[in-house]
Amino acid sequence: MQIPIPQIRLEYSSGFQTVLSDNSGAYFWFLRDIDVLFTEEMIKKLYLPSVIQHHGYYLLYVGIAKGQSIKERIVDKHLHSAHVSTLRFSIGSLLAHKHNVVPFPNAKSGKFAIDEAWDVEGRISRLIQENAMLSWVESKQPEVVERALLGDYKRVSFPLNIRGNRQHPFCSTLSEIRSKYKRC
């Protein structure tokens, strides 16, 4: 399967929602400045030789919209709160780790064990708006597309995926970092 090149930037004011697909399918998150999210040690585990790059953007995550449109999935899950988005939670956890934020078990900031003053949701939204691009492919069976792509990280690497991607060298690191910042 050929992965489509990045199609849109996720700038909240750009009206990008009007171009997102109204059909189910697989979607792909690209990030420009990976050093904003990852430490040098983490970058070594991303298996960059197999991360697809396009004009300075790195493809880091594949997701699926099954039983809902790609537009609904992106807008409802990924652009609002880490409480409902594993991708946003991963991004927030990585940002906190990179900035040496101390976990705060009694925090009241949604899913995160992080002090509200750090504004993790705002930081995630800014990172997405300033550094992310999105592409997608429509499919009636998006889980088949996802499974096929996650099968071999040495061929195509998706370091921010966890489910179906346990063999990836970065998966255990990401899981550890996520558990560190997850509120009980």
Disulfide bonds with the S-S distance in Angstrom:
none
